[in-house]
Amino acid sequence: MQAAHIRLLQVFDEIYKTGSVTRAAEHLGLGQPAVSIALARLRAHFNDPLFVRIANVMEPTPLACELQEQVHGALASLEQVFGYRGSFDPTRAERTFTISMTDISQLVLLPSLWAHLRRTSPGIHIDIVPLSEQTPRLLESGEADLALGFVPQLEAGFYQQSLFRQRYVCVASADHPRIRQRLTLRQFEREEHAVVTSSGTGHLILAKEITSQGIRHNIALRVPNYLGIAFVIEQTDMLVTIPERLAEVLEGRGRFKVFPVPFALPDYAVKQHWHERFHHDPGHRWLRGVVSDLLSTARR
C-alpha cells in the first residue's frame, strides 16, 4: 500500500471520528486544504460524497458507514506492522496508557508507579479504569492497555504474567472489645463481617472456601470496593477478610489488628493481562516491565 493511500485512509478515519474537516486536519498535522483535497479524491474513487455537512457536522453517508470498519481495521493492521516495531524512549515519549485495576492495586501500586514515572518518564501519563465485565472488550479494542488483578475471565485469550502470590488475612479494629491477641475460628464465626464484592479480587475464592468448609460467615455489610472499608472496620466491631498486601498498606495508617485467617485458605496469583495486539509494542513492553519491577520491589 502506497503512502498516499495510507494518508487517504487516515483522512477518512479522522473525518469519520471527528465529524469535521478542520479537526481532522489538526489531528493529522495537515493543512485543511490538504484534507479537503484528500476527501475529494476519496469521493471520486468511491463515486459517493462519503460525508455531507449537516448543521456544521460532516455526517457519513451509508457507504461511509459501511467502509468505516474496514478502514479502521486496515489502519490498525498497519500500525501493528510498522508502529509496534519502532523504538520507545520512555525519557522522551509522550504517551498515555490506560490500566484497568482494582482499588487494591491503586493503593498498592499507584504511589510508587507515579513516583517512578515523574522521576524517569515525565511525558508518560496514566489513566485508570475499574476492572469490570467490560475489561476483556476494552483490552481487545485497545481502550485499555493492561488489566491488573485477579481476573479469571482473562485466563483464556490474553497474554498474562504472574506478579505475586496473594493471601488473605483478617483485620479488626485495634479497639475491638472481644478480639485481643489472636483470632480463633469460633470468634470468626460469632462476629459480624464486612465483605467486599468487587471484581478483580479473590472474593469468589474466599466465599467458595467458606461455603465448602461449612464455616459460618455472618455478613452484616457488603460494599463494592476496598477504599472505604478501613474506616468502617476501624470504627466498628466488624471483621473483614482482605488481601494481605492491602492490610500491609493499612497498617500504620490507622488503628487495626491483623490476624491470620483461622482456617485453611488457598492463595492466588495477581497478574497483569494484555491483548495480543500490544504484545510486541515497545512502549507496552516497557510499561509491563515497570509494573512487574515495582510490584516485585514492593514484595521484597
TORKOL-4160 file (C-alpha; in steps of 0.2 Angstrom, whole numbers, padded with zeros to 4 digits, m for minus):
300
<pt num="1" X="0000" Y="0000" Z="0000"/>
<pt num="2" X="0007" Y="0017" Z="m0005"/>
<pt num="3" X="0010" Y="0031" Z="0007"/>
<pt num="4" X="m0003" Y="0042" Z="m0002"/>
<pt num="5" X="m0016" Y="0028" Z="0000"/>
<pt num="6" X="m0012" Y="0027" Z="0019"/>
<pt num="7" X="m0015" Y="0045" Z="0020"/>
<pt num="8" X="m0032" Y="0044" Z="0012"/>
<pt num="9" X="m0037" Y="0031" Z="0024"/>
<pt num="10" X="m0031" Y="0042" Z="0039"/>
<pt num="11" X="m0041" Y="0057" Z="0032"/>
<pt num="12" X="m0057" Y="0046" Z="0030"/>
<pt num="13" X="m0055" Y="0039" Z="0048"/>
<pt num="14" X="m0052" Y="0056" Z="0056"/>
<pt num="15" X="m0066" Y="0064" Z="0047"/>
<pt num="16" X="m0077" Y="0050" Z="0052"/>
<pt num="17" X="m0072" Y="0051" Z="0071"/>
<pt num="18" X="m0072" Y="0070" Z="0072"/>
<pt num="19" X="m0086" Y="0075" Z="0060"/>
<pt num="20" X="m0075" Y="0089" Z="0055"/>
<pt num="21" X="m0063" Y="0093" Z="0041"/>
<pt num="22" X="m0054" Y="0106" Z="0052"/>
<pt num="23" X="m0052" Y="0094" Z="0067"/>
<pt num="24" X="m0046" Y="0080" Z="0056"/>
<pt num="25" X="m0033" Y="0092" Z="0049"/>
<pt num="26" X="m0027" Y="0096" Z="0066"/>
<pt num="27" X="m0026" Y="0078" Z="0072"/>
<pt num="28" X="m0016" Y="0073" Z="0057"/>
<pt num="29" X="m0005" Y="0088" Z="0057"/>
<pt num="30" X="m0010" Y="0093" Z="0040"/>
<pt num="31" X="m0017" Y="0109" Z="0032"/>
<pt num="32" X="m0036" Y="0110" Z="0029"/>
<pt num="33" X="m0033" Y="0112" Z="0010"/>
<pt num="34" X="m0024" Y="0095" Z="0010"/>
<pt num="35" X="m0038" Y="0086" Z="0019"/>
<pt num="36" X="m0051" Y="0094" Z="0008"/>
<pt num="37" X="m0041" Y="0088" Z="m0007"/>
<pt num="38" X="m0039" Y="0070" Z="0000"/>
<pt num="39" X="m0058" Y="0070" Z="0003"/>
<pt num="40" X="m0061" Y="0075" Z="m0015"/>
<pt num="41" X="m0050" Y="0060" Z="m0021"/>
<pt num="42" X="m0060" Y="0048" Z="m0009"/>
<pt num="43" X="m0076" Y="0055" Z="m0016"/>
<pt num="44" X="m0070" Y="0052" Z="m0034"/>
<pt num="45" X="m0064" Y="0035" Z="m0031"/>
<pt num="46" X="m0080" Y="0029" Z="m0022"/>
<pt num="47" X="m0091" Y="0039" Z="m0033"/>
<pt num="48" X="m0100" Y="0045" Z="m0017"/>
<pt num="49" X="m0100" Y="0060" Z="m0006"/>
<pt num="50" X="m0095" Y="0050" Z="0009"/>
<pt num="51" X="m0098" Y="0065" Z="0021"/>
<pt num="52" X="m0112" Y="0078" Z="0020"/>
<pt num="53" X="m0112" Y="0093" Z="0030"/>
<pt num="54" X="m0127" Y="0094" Z="0042"/>
<pt num="55" X="m0128" Y="0108" Z="0055"/>
<pt num="56" X="m0110" Y="0111" Z="0054"/>
<pt num="57" X="m0106" Y="0092" Z="0056"/>
<pt num="58" X="m0099" Y="0081" Z="0042"/>
<pt num="59" X="m0111" Y="0066" Z="0043"/>
<pt num="60" X="m0106" Y="0050" Z="0035"/>
<pt num="61" X="m0116" Y="0043" Z="0021"/>
<pt num="62" X="m0122" Y="0025" Z="0021"/>
<pt num="63" X="m0107" Y="0020" Z="0011"/>
<pt num="64" X="m0095" Y="0028" Z="0023"/>
<pt num="65" X="m0103" Y="0019" Z="0037"/>
<pt num="66" X="m0100" Y="0003" Z="0028"/>
<pt num="67" X="m0082" Y="0007" Z="0024"/>
<pt num="68" X="m0078" Y="0013" Z="0042"/>
<pt num="69" X="m0075" Y="m0004" Z="0050"/>
<pt num="70" X="m0063" Y="m0009" Z="0035"/>
<pt num="71" X="m0054" Y="0007" Z="0035"/>
<pt num="72" X="m0051" Y="0007" Z="0054"/>
<pt num="73" X="m0046" Y="m0012" Z="0053"/>
<pt num="74" X="m0033" Y="m0008" Z="0039"/>
<pt num="75" X="m0026" Y="0006" Z="0049"/>
<pt num="76" X="m0024" Y="m0004" Z="0065"/>
<pt num="77" X="m0016" Y="m0018" Z="0055"/>
<pt num="78" X="m0003" Y="m0006" Z="0048"/>
<pt num="79" X="0000" Y="0002" Z="0065"/>
<pt num="80" X="0003" Y="m0016" Z="0071"/>
<pt num="81" X="0015" Y="m0020" Z="0057"/>
<pt num="82" X="0025" Y="m0004" Z="0057"/>
<pt num="83" X="0022" Y="0006" Z="0073"/>
<pt num="84" X="0025" Y="m0009" Z="0085"/>
<pt num="85" X="0042" Y="m0012" Z="0079"/>
<pt num="86" X="0048" Y="0005" Z="0082"/>
<pt num="87" X="0059" Y="0011" Z="0096"/>
<pt num="88" X="0052" Y="0018" Z="0113"/>
<pt num="89" X="0062" Y="0030" Z="0123"/>
<pt num="90" X="0052" Y="0032" Z="0140"/>
<pt num="91" X="0063" Y="0048" Z="0144"/>
<pt num="92" X="0056" Y="0057" Z="0129"/>
<pt num="93" X="0040" Y="0048" Z="0124"/>
<pt num="94" X="0023" Y="0057" Z="0126"/>
<pt num="95" X="0010" Y="0044" Z="0128"/>
<pt num="96" X="m0005" Y="0039" Z="0139"/>
<pt num="97" X="m0008" Y="0022" Z="0145"/>
<pt num="98" X="m0024" Y="0015" Z="0152"/>
<pt num="99" X="m0024" Y="0002" Z="0165"/>
<pt num="100" X="m0039" Y="m0007" Z="0172"/>
<pt num="101" X="m0036" Y="m0012" Z="0190"/>
<pt num="102" X="m0044" Y="m0014" Z="0207"/>
<pt num="103" X="m0044" Y="m0001" Z="0221"/>
<pt num="104" X="m0032" Y="m0013" Z="0230"/>
<pt num="105" X="m0020" Y="m0011" Z="0215"/>
<pt num="106" X="m0022" Y="0008" Z="0216"/>
<pt num="107" X="m0017" Y="0009" Z="0234"/>
<pt num="108" X="m0003" Y="m0003" Z="0232"/>
<pt num="109" X="0004" Y="0001" Z="0215"/>
<pt num="110" X="0000" Y="0019" Z="0210"/>
<pt num="111" X="0010" Y="0029" Z="0223"/>
<pt num="112" X="0026" Y="0020" Z="0218"/>
<pt num="113" X="0021" Y="0020" Z="0199"/>
<pt num="114" X="0018" Y="0039" Z="0199"/>
<pt num="115" X="0034" Y="0042" Z="0208"/>
<pt num="116" X="0044" Y="0032" Z="0196"/>
<pt num="117" X="0036" Y="0040" Z="0181"/>
<pt num="118" X="0039" Y="0058" Z="0187"/>
<pt num="119" X="0057" Y="0053" Z="0190"/>
<pt num="120" X="0061" Y="0044" Z="0174"/>
<pt num="121" X="0047" Y="0047" Z="0161"/>
<pt num="122" X="0039" Y="0064" Z="0163"/>
<pt num="123" X="0029" Y="0063" Z="0147"/>
<pt num="124" X="0020" Y="0047" Z="0151"/>
<pt num="125" X="0003" Y="0048" Z="0159"/>
<pt num="126" X="m0009" Y="0035" Z="0166"/>
<pt num="127" X="m0027" Y="0033" Z="0165"/>
<pt num="128" X="m0036" Y="0021" Z="0177"/>
<pt num="129" X="m0052" Y="0012" Z="0174"/>
<pt num="130" X="m0060" Y="m0001" Z="0186"/>
<pt num="131" X="m0060" Y="m0019" Z="0182"/>
<pt num="132" X="m0077" Y="m0025" Z="0176"/>
<pt num="133" X="m0086" Y="m0036" Z="0165"/>
<pt num="134" X="m0081" Y="m0024" Z="0151"/>
<pt num="135" X="m0062" Y="m0026" Z="0154"/>
<pt num="136" X="m0060" Y="m0040" Z="0140"/>
<pt num="137" X="m0068" Y="m0029" Z="0127"/>
<pt num="138" X="m0058" Y="m0014" Z="0132"/>
<pt num="139" X="m0042" Y="m0024" Z="0130"/>
<pt num="140" X="m0047" Y="m0031" Z="0113"/>
<pt num="141" X="m0052" Y="m0014" Z="0107"/>
<pt num="142" X="m0036" Y="m0005" Z="0113"/>
<pt num="143" X="m0046" Y="0006" Z="0125"/>
<pt num="144" X="m0036" Y="m0002" Z="0139"/>
<pt num="145" X="m0018" Y="m0007" Z="0139"/>
<pt num="146" X="m0017" Y="m0018" Z="0154"/>
<pt num="147" X="m0028" Y="m0026" Z="0166"/>
<pt num="148" X="m0021" Y="m0029" Z="0184"/>
<pt num="149" X="m0028" Y="m0040" Z="0197"/>
<pt num="150" X="m0036" Y="m0057" Z="0200"/>
<pt num="151" X="m0046" Y="m0059" Z="0184"/>
<pt num="152" X="m0051" Y="m0077" Z="0180"/>
<pt num="153" X="m0061" Y="m0071" Z="0165"/>
<pt num="154" X="m0045" Y="m0066" Z="0156"/>
<pt num="155" X="m0036" Y="m0083" Z="0158"/>
<pt num="156" X="m0040" Y="m0088" Z="0141"/>
<pt num="157" X="m0037" Y="m0077" Z="0125"/>
<pt num="158" X="m0025" Y="m0065" Z="0133"/>
<pt num="159" X="m0007" Y="m0064" Z="0137"/>
<pt num="160" X="m0003" Y="m0064" Z="0156"/>
<pt num="161" X="0011" Y="m0063" Z="0168"/>
<pt num="162" X="0010" Y="m0068" Z="0187"/>
<pt num="163" X="0016" Y="m0053" Z="0198"/>
<pt num="164" X="0015" Y="m0060" Z="0215"/>
<pt num="165" X="0005" Y="m0073" Z="0226"/>
<pt num="166" X="m0008" Y="m0065" Z="0237"/>
<pt num="167" X="m0016" Y="m0072" Z="0253"/>
<pt num="168" X="m0030" Y="m0067" Z="0264"/>
<pt num="169" X="m0029" Y="m0060" Z="0282"/>
<pt num="170" X="m0042" Y="m0054" Z="0294"/>
<pt num="171" X="m0042" Y="m0037" Z="0300"/>
<pt num="172" X="m0051" Y="m0030" Z="0316"/>
<pt num="173" X="m0051" Y="m0013" Z="0325"/>
<pt num="174" X="m0037" Y="m0011" Z="0337"/>
<pt num="175" X="m0051" Y="m0007" Z="0350"/>
<pt num="176" X="m0061" Y="m0022" Z="0346"/>
<pt num="177" X="m0069" Y="m0027" Z="0363"/>
<pt num="178" X="m0068" Y="m0046" Z="0361"/>
<pt num="179" X="m0054" Y="m0050" Z="0349"/>
<pt num="180" X="m0037" Y="m0047" Z="0358"/>
<pt num="181" X="m0021" Y="m0056" Z="0354"/>
<pt num="182" X="m0027" Y="m0070" Z="0342"/>
<pt num="183" X="m0042" Y="m0074" Z="0331"/>
<pt num="184" X="m0050" Y="m0091" Z="0333"/>
<pt num="185" X="m0062" Y="m0100" Z="0321"/>
<pt num="186" X="m0075" Y="m0099" Z="0334"/>
<pt num="187" X="m0073" Y="m0080" Z="0336"/>
<pt num="188" X="m0073" Y="m0079" Z="0317"/>
<pt num="189" X="m0090" Y="m0087" Z="0316"/>
<pt num="190" X="m0098" Y="m0077" Z="0330"/>
<pt num="191" X="m0093" Y="m0060" Z="0324"/>
<pt num="192" X="m0101" Y="m0049" Z="0311"/>
<pt num="193" X="m0092" Y="m0047" Z="0295"/>
<pt num="194" X="m0090" Y="m0034" Z="0281"/>
<pt num="195" X="m0086" Y="m0041" Z="0264"/>
<pt num="196" X="m0080" Y="m0033" Z="0248"/>
<pt num="197" X="m0088" Y="m0039" Z="0232"/>
<pt num="198" X="m0078" Y="m0030" Z="0218"/>
<pt num="199" X="m0072" Y="m0040" Z="0203"/>
<pt num="200" X="m0053" Y="m0042" Z="0200"/>
<pt num="201" X="m0050" Y="m0049" Z="0218"/>
<pt num="202" X="m0050" Y="m0066" Z="0226"/>
<pt num="203" X="m0068" Y="m0063" Z="0234"/>
<pt num="204" X="m0075" Y="m0078" Z="0225"/>
<pt num="205" X="m0061" Y="m0089" Z="0231"/>
<pt num="206" X="m0065" Y="m0084" Z="0249"/>
<pt num="207" X="m0084" Y="m0086" Z="0248"/>
<pt num="208" X="m0082" Y="m0103" Z="0240"/>
<pt num="209" X="m0070" Y="m0110" Z="0253"/>
<pt num="210" X="m0080" Y="m0103" Z="0267"/>
<pt num="211" X="m0096" Y="m0112" Z="0260"/>
<pt num="212" X="m0086" Y="m0128" Z="0256"/>
<pt num="213" X="m0079" Y="m0130" Z="0273"/>
<pt num="214" X="m0096" Y="m0126" Z="0282"/>
<pt num="215" X="m0090" Y="m0111" Z="0291"/>
<pt num="216" X="m0102" Y="m0098" Z="0297"/>
<pt num="217" X="m0100" Y="m0081" Z="0289"/>
<pt num="218" X="m0111" Y="m0068" Z="0297"/>
<pt num="219" X="m0111" Y="m0055" Z="0284"/>
<pt num="220" X="m0118" Y="m0039" Z="0290"/>
<pt num="221" X="m0111" Y="m0027" Z="0277"/>
<pt num="222" X="m0107" Y="m0028" Z="0258"/>
<pt num="223" X="m0098" Y="m0015" Z="0249"/>
<pt num="224" X="m0092" Y="m0013" Z="0231"/>
<pt num="225" X="m0074" Y="m0008" Z="0234"/>
<pt num="226" X="m0060" Y="m0008" Z="0247"/>
<pt num="227" X="m0057" Y="0011" Z="0248"/>
<pt num="228" X="m0069" Y="0014" Z="0262"/>
<pt num="229" X="m0068" Y="m0002" Z="0271"/>
<pt num="230" X="m0053" Y="0003" Z="0283"/>
<pt num="231" X="m0064" Y="0017" Z="0291"/>
<pt num="232" X="m0078" Y="0005" Z="0293"/>
<pt num="233" X="m0068" Y="m0008" Z="0302"/>
<pt num="234" X="m0058" Y="0004" Z="0312"/>
<pt num="235" X="m0074" Y="0012" Z="0320"/>
<pt num="236" X="m0085" Y="m0004" Z="0322"/>
<pt num="237" X="m0084" Y="m0021" Z="0329"/>
<pt num="238" X="m0085" Y="m0030" Z="0312"/>
<pt num="239" X="m0071" Y="m0040" Z="0304"/>
<pt num="240" X="m0065" Y="m0040" Z="0286"/>
<pt num="241" X="m0055" Y="m0053" Z="0277"/>
<pt num="242" X="m0044" Y="m0044" Z="0264"/>
<pt num="243" X="m0029" Y="m0047" Z="0254"/>
<pt num="244" X="m0013" Y="m0046" Z="0264"/>
<pt num="245" X="m0005" Y="m0033" Z="0253"/>
<pt num="246" X="m0019" Y="m0021" Z="0257"/>
<pt num="247" X="m0018" Y="m0025" Z="0276"/>
<pt num="248" X="0001" Y="m0020" Z="0274"/>
<pt num="249" X="m0004" Y="m0003" Z="0267"/>
<pt num="250" X="m0017" Y="0000" Z="0280"/>
<pt num="251" X="m0006" Y="m0005" Z="0295"/>
<pt num="252" X="0002" Y="0011" Z="0302"/>
<pt num="253" X="m0012" Y="0022" Z="0294"/>
<pt num="254" X="m0025" Y="0018" Z="0307"/>
<pt num="255" X="m0029" Y="0008" Z="0322"/>
<pt num="256" X="m0030" Y="m0010" Z="0316"/>
<pt num="257" X="m0025" Y="m0028" Z="0321"/>
<pt num="258" X="m0021" Y="m0040" Z="0308"/>
<pt num="259" X="m0023" Y="m0059" Z="0311"/>
<pt num="260" X="m0020" Y="m0075" Z="0300"/>
<pt num="261" X="m0037" Y="m0082" Z="0293"/>
<pt num="262" X="m0041" Y="m0096" Z="0306"/>
<pt num="263" X="m0045" Y="m0109" Z="0293"/>
<pt num="264" X="m0036" Y="m0116" Z="0278"/>
<pt num="265" X="m0037" Y="m0104" Z="0263"/>
<pt num="266" X="m0028" Y="m0106" Z="0246"/>
<pt num="267" X="m0018" Y="m0091" Z="0240"/>
<pt num="268" X="m0020" Y="m0084" Z="0222"/>
<pt num="269" X="m0010" Y="m0076" Z="0209"/>
<pt num="270" X="m0011" Y="m0057" Z="0205"/>
<pt num="271" X="m0007" Y="m0055" Z="0186"/>
<pt num="272" X="m0006" Y="m0042" Z="0173"/>
<pt num="273" X="m0015" Y="m0046" Z="0157"/>
<pt num="274" X="m0014" Y="m0039" Z="0139"/>
<pt num="275" X="m0021" Y="m0042" Z="0122"/>
<pt num="276" X="m0010" Y="m0049" Z="0108"/>
<pt num="277" X="m0011" Y="m0033" Z="0098"/>
<pt num="278" X="0000" Y="m0024" Z="0111"/>
<pt num="279" X="0012" Y="m0039" Z="0114"/>
<pt num="280" X="0026" Y="m0033" Z="0104"/>
<pt num="281" X="0024" Y="m0014" Z="0106"/>
<pt num="282" X="0040" Y="m0007" Z="0113"/>
<pt num="283" X="0031" Y="0005" Z="0124"/>
<pt num="284" X="0019" Y="m0008" Z="0131"/>
<pt num="285" X="0033" Y="m0020" Z="0134"/>
<pt num="286" X="0042" Y="m0005" Z="0144"/>
<pt num="287" X="0026" Y="m0002" Z="0154"/>
<pt num="288" X="0024" Y="m0021" Z="0158"/>
<pt num="289" X="0042" Y="m0021" Z="0164"/>
<pt num="290" X="0039" Y="m0006" Z="0175"/>
<pt num="291" X="0024" Y="m0014" Z="0183"/>
<pt num="292" X="0032" Y="m0030" Z="0186"/>
<pt num="293" X="0048" Y="m0022" Z="0194"/>
<pt num="294" X="0038" Y="m0011" Z="0205"/>
<pt num="295" X="0027" Y="m0024" Z="0212"/>
<pt num="296" X="0042" Y="m0036" Z="0214"/>
<pt num="297" X="0051" Y="m0022" Z="0224"/>
<pt num="298" X="0036" Y="m0019" Z="0235"/>
<pt num="299" X="0035" Y="m0038" Z="0238"/>
<pt num="300" X="0053" Y="m0038" Z="0244"/>
